[in-house]
Amino acid sequence: MTPTELSEALSAALAAAVADGTLALPADAVPASVHVERPRQREHGDWATNVALQLAKKAGTTPRALAEDLAARLGAAPGIKSVGVAGPGFLNITLDAAAAGELARTIVEAGSAYGRGEALTGQVINLEYISANPTGPLHIGHTRWAALGDSLARILRAAGAEVTAEYYINDAGAQMDRFGESVLARATDGEIPEGGYRGEYVKELAAKVLADHPELPGLPRDEAIAVARESGYAHQLAEIRDVLENFGVHFDVWFSERDLHSSGAVEKAVARLREQGHVFDQEGAVWLRTTDFTDDKDRVMIRANGEPTYFAADAAYYLSKKDRGFPGKIYLLGADHHGYINRLKAIAACAGDDPETNIEVLIGQLVNVGGAKLSKRAGNIIELRDLVEWIGSDAVRYSLARYPADTPLELQGEDMLKQTNDNPVFYVQYAHSRTVQIGTKAVERGVARADGFDPAQLSHASEAALIGRLTEFPRIVAQAAELREPHRVARYLEALAGDFHSWYNDDEKLRVTPYPDEEVTDAHRARLWLNDAVRTVLANGLDLLGVSAPERM
């Protein structure tokens, strides 16, 4: 019996109590589903609910009286071993071994679909993250958002949402001109401009630009800057794409800030917001009255000299997302972007959206990796590609995904490389590879799932604990999606790995593989189903984090 099935059984019991007059509750007040959760203490049963406390007052009875009535009705339901009433009216429910063990078959047959649900079905979300300037390589700060953003996209999709992952390329403005001048200076042995880019990577870009444009040194300066800028930009953006793909991060849309300006979208955005009544003119400039929506000051959109501000592009970009059919817009921004929260929400409000539902701004805190060497080519930063080369994509992604985004993070590179149970990513991946090896050996000894499955064989306490953990996976995925917290999946996987190791090491009698002179029994087959269910959930969970599930360690 799954949590969903138990929830439906509770709703049916409530409906029956209303129908026979025992419960004085309007029929439409009976919930379609009843929330159940795992008790903190295993001896309290498999599942618990406080539905009696929630409904008793409406029904004109006491919580305990309602709980006792529900306990009597549920006790006769198939798959339920016992129902107890605790405290003022909590229901503690214990399933019989067969009903609980049946979950192993459900998981194995569902395969990669197990854990996926419909909690966010109907939601259409634009998820923007990283959005680094194309003037240099991705660094460790971008790495954190790459890991979290991609994991969040996967988890949102698993919960039923339609998600478009988007990278906003900040390829407009004075920064791009300084970038072009810096590349040109490296290509012609000139002087790098003040505020320019000085890393060795600029020298590498300059060599590529010269290879593409050997005529560069002889061009007029303005033309040479433009060529160096555009060619260097193309090479740098290509590197960013390659590094991210190598890190397992894929974007559905690469959106250029330049397009907002060249298409007239910025001017159109100002006109649309003016029509909404939120734009005003003052001192020759055009302003958006964002203070009407909790921003600390009004924002300039068009300067007195006629040049649009970055804020105007932000507004145009928001309207672009709205026009492209994304009711939900999630921005993942760096630690230095706290000031953007209110101004982005104010843009949403000025555009006629609800800033509480149509936009979310998540701020990631700083991260540092001890033992990592600063990049020689990029200067005073740690590059994403260097981290992956040193530690590996799996270890970096998992280590970053297992902490809340708003937690400042200090990781030790050598710890992420350890092949011990103290290293969380190794611990979880090893559990998966162990399930594969156990299953392979069992099959070699003649244990086959196709020969049958008796879930009642899974009656040991450690098996009940493991099955109970497996039932939680769909809820964890839905919760991680709703709260935008991928770390919940990582922490769940660690707990599942712990339960699995405890089960397999718990008792010599709990063998999946029979001894050479031992007959294959129903118990061996049932444990193989359970072993393979664990393997399925570990693989599914690791995939949500963009981490591989190795078959051998």
Summary of the structure (lengths in Angstrom):
residues: 553
radius of gyration: 29.0
end to end distance: 34.1
largest distance: 94.2
contacts: 1838
relative contact order: 0.11
helix: 54%
strand: 12%
